[in-house]
Structure formats: structure tokens, C-alpha cells
Amino acid sequence: MRKTIILLLSLITALSAAADLIIPQTAAPRILIPIAGDAAGANGTHFRSDIVVVNLRDQDQRVAFRWYPQAGSGMPVATRVIEIGARRVISSTNFVNNILNQTGVGSIDIIGVDAQGNLDTGALLHATSRIWTPQPGLPEGTTSQTFPGIIFSSHPSQRKTIFGLRRGDDVRLNVGASNPSDAQQRFRITVFTQLQDPQIIEVTLPPFSMFQTNMPGSADVTQILVDNITGTGASTTWQAWGSSIDNITGDAWSQMAFPLITQSQQPVTLQE
């Protein structure tokens, strides 16, 4: 029987989502790549980040790259500043290792800066990112997923949601959040399914850090909610995402979280 997702009235419309989550089809002075890495994965995979950063300005641009590691110390790793020529591009298929000299998993904050290291509001940066791995057990070929860069917004949102992911015996589910602010943040992740009570975990992220965790289970997913439960001092720049990954091939897809218009606890449901 055909199944259709019915969105409750508490959910935000697609048009209003653009107020908080902007995938940069344009340029901006600051962009967050929520997850990147150079790290071994499950079943013989090894994930790397293929990243392109473009300076669309008609003059050279100093760009600060800040690495916010998973389970980080609460302070960013030493910032790397690179001058990108006027209307030039820097690119690497293993950006985290080759450009940032890092390994593991983290977020990348890309910031146009002036000679004093302050935000340059006139910077025109564009960034693309995908995570890829050689196909396990094969001599050639890759699989990959796109993790789009996010333009920061001052629009406050303490609850965001994720749709379009799956989980089962052959597909695993990862959910993550990034805290690019200078204050500690606490998050609650709730995974809703049709067959069982929601899964709930809470995690505290120190400043300038991120995390990603597997949400085990075999029941398919209808909705994921991510709440910033910090209270006073809650950041407006945090971002969350989810990924479904094939356990055999490493093939994967991702979805960015977007804000809800209300704080309703009611999840979506499936109509038979």
C-alpha cells in the first residue's frame, strides 16, 4: 500500500527554511563545512574530503581555515591562513590532510579575514565539499556523498529537523552536530520511527567542536529532531545533519537539518 508522509501543521514550510539554512549557491564572507575528514570507516572504507574554495573577489583574499575536531579540547586547532588570488580557486581531494594538516573528523570554518585577522565582510567565498571513499575490496572506483557548506545566519533556531534518511539491517544511520561558537552547547537528538519508542541521546559540545554518532537499530526512520537545550547562551550558528550509509559498499547520502516553526513535540507519521 502506498505510503505518504503527512507533515503536521507544526512543521515549517519549505520557503521559510531559507531563513536559517542557506546552501551557498552564491558567495559569503564565512562558510561552515559541517563535517569533513580523513579517517577510516567501517567495512574497509576510508573517507576523505574533496573540497573546493573559490575567491570570487577581484582582489586577493586572506582566508582563515579553522578546524573544529570531533571530541575536541574546546579550543580550535591553530588556524591556517591562506591567501587566495583574485578569482582563483584552491582545491584538494584530501583537503583535511593536505591543506589543513589534520586527520580524523571535524568541521571546517572558512572565514575571509583582513590583514589583522578580523572578519572581512567584503569577502566573496564559495565552497563545495564531498566525502568520498574507494570502494571496499575493489581495485578502483569510489563512492561519495555531498556535505554542502552552510552560510551563517543570525536567525535564532533552537530546534531543527531532518527528513529523507533511512536505517535498516543493511544501512546504518549517523547523526551529528557542529558548535562553531565560543560557548559550550548541549544538544538532544531524537530519532522517531513507526515501530518503536523514539531513541534519545544528549551530548554537550565544548566551544569550537563537533560530534557525530551512530544511532543503532533496524527500524526505519520517519524524522530526526535536534534540539539545542543549552538555555541561556544558546548559539544561533550551530548546525546538525544526518547520513545513511550502505554497510556493504559505503554508498551514502546526507541531509542538513532545517528549523521548525514551532516547538511542538509531535513527529511526522506515515499514512497507510
PEJORA-V733320 format. One record per backbone hydrogen bond with DSSP energy under -1.0 kcal/mol. CO is the residue of the C=O (numbers start at 1). NH is the residue of the N-H. E is the energy in kcal/mol with one decimal. If there is no record, write none. Layout:
# PEJORA-V733320
co;nh;e
CO;NH;E
CO;NH;E
This chain:
# PEJORA-V733320
co;nh;e
4;271;-1.9
6;269;-1.0
8;11;-2.0
15;18;-1.1
16;19;-1.4
17;20;-2.0
17;21;-2.1
22;151;-1.9
23;25;-1.3
28;125;-2.2
29;112;-3.1
31;110;-3.1
32;150;-2.8
33;108;-2.4
36;106;-2.4
38;104;-2.4
39;47;-2.5
42;45;-1.2
45;41;-2.5
47;39;-2.3
48;132;-2.6
49;95;-2.5
50;130;-1.6
51;92;-1.8
52;128;-2.2
53;90;-2.4
54;126;-1.8
57;87;-1.4
61;84;-3.0
62;113;-2.4
63;82;-2.7
64;111;-2.6
65;80;-2.2
66;109;-2.6
67;77;-1.5
68;107;-2.3
69;72;-1.2
69;210;-1.3
80;65;-3.2
82;63;-2.4
84;61;-2.7
85;88;-1.8
88;55;-2.6
90;53;-2.6
92;51;-2.1
94;98;-2.9
95;99;-2.0
95;100;-1.8
96;102;-2.7
104;38;-2.2
105;70;-2.6
106;36;-2.7
107;68;-2.8
108;33;-3.0
109;66;-2.5
110;31;-2.5
111;64;-3.4
112;120;-3.1
114;117;-1.9
118;114;-2.3
120;123;-2.0
124;56;-2.9
125;28;-2.1
126;54;-3.3
128;52;-2.0
129;147;-1.6
130;50;-2.9
131;145;-2.3
132;48;-2.3
133;143;-2.2
135;138;-1.7
141;135;-2.3
143;133;-2.4
145;131;-2.9
150;32;-2.7
158;228;-3.4
159;260;-1.5
160;226;-3.0
161;258;-2.2
162;224;-1.9
170;247;-2.7
171;168;-2.8
172;245;-2.3
173;215;-2.9
174;243;-2.7
175;213;-2.7
176;241;-2.0
177;211;-2.2
178;239;-1.6
179;209;-1.7
181;208;-1.8
185;205;-3.6
186;229;-2.1
187;203;-2.3
188;227;-2.8
189;201;-2.0
190;225;-2.7
191;199;-2.1
192;222;-2.4
192;223;-1.1
199;191;-2.6
201;189;-2.8
203;187;-3.0
205;185;-2.5
209;179;-3.2
210;71;-1.4
211;177;-2.1
213;175;-2.5
223;192;-3.0
224;162;-2.2
225;190;-2.8
226;160;-2.7
227;188;-2.4
231;234;-1.7
239;178;-2.8
240;257;-2.6
241;176;-2.4
242;255;-2.2
243;174;-2.7
244;253;-1.9
245;172;-2.5
246;250;-1.6
251;246;-3.6
253;244;-2.3
255;242;-2.0
258;161;-3.1
269;6;-1.7
271;4;-1.1
